Amino acid sequence: MPPKKRSPGLRTRGNKAVFMDRDGVIVKEVNYLSRVEDMTVIPGAADAIAKLREAGFKAIVISNQSAVARGLLSLSGLSEITRVLRAELLKKNPAARLDAVYYCPHHPDFDRSCACRKPGIGLILKAKKKFNIDLKSSYFVGDSSADILAARRAGCVPLLVKTGKAGKDGIYREKPQKTFKSLSEAATWILRQ
């Protein structure tokens, strides 16, 4: 029997994702994290990621890492921090696997302007294409106004956590849809939606 033809008006719904900033959301905020030994996973973050993945969300990190442009960290050093972060999350909860980690290593003051630096949405669109993500069904959990603006520009639900900058960076005037104490609290709310 031949396969059914899809109506031209129907679109398949993509995957849903929770995009997360790294510093101040998953790991404790330190100015320009450049050494593995200075990285600390925020309590509850691994369990939150595991719960989101178990509920069918892709867990994707979208992070500005201007320490590279500033000469404080090499790309290989950034890769090592990412490798250790993934391992630490899995050690805390075997289901806390990140589906992808995207970084912008640029900064316009030191390097060049780009589409990948938040509040630009270049990295979100890259993830959307790779994983067929439905951005309207997705969330972005961040700690800065750049995260909130990027979420709004991409069409995701913008959520703020107080574990890092708590939105007090004051660079952009965007407001989150909701504010939470931590990624753990944000994940609990997302799962109730």
URBELUR-V769766 format. One line per field, one symbol per residue. phi: phi as a letter, one per 20 degrees, with the letter a starting at -180 (. if undefined). burial: 1 if it has 16 or more other C-alpha atoms within 10 Angstrom, else 0. A space follows every 10 residues. Layout:
# URBELUR-V769766
phi->???
burial->???
This chain:
# URBELUR-V769766
phi->.fffeeffee dffefdcdec fefncedffc flgccgfeec ffgnffffff ffffenefdc ecbfcfgfff mebeffffff fffffgffff ffbgeeeefa cdcdeebffd cafbeeffef dgfffffgff dleeffedcc dcccffffff gffenefecd defcflmefm fcefdffbcc fbggfffgfg fef
burial->0000000000 0000111111 1111111110 0011000010 1100111111 1110001111 1111111111 0010000100 1100110111 0110111100 1111111000 0000011111 1111101100 1111101111 1111111111 1101111111 1111111000 0001010011 0111011001 000
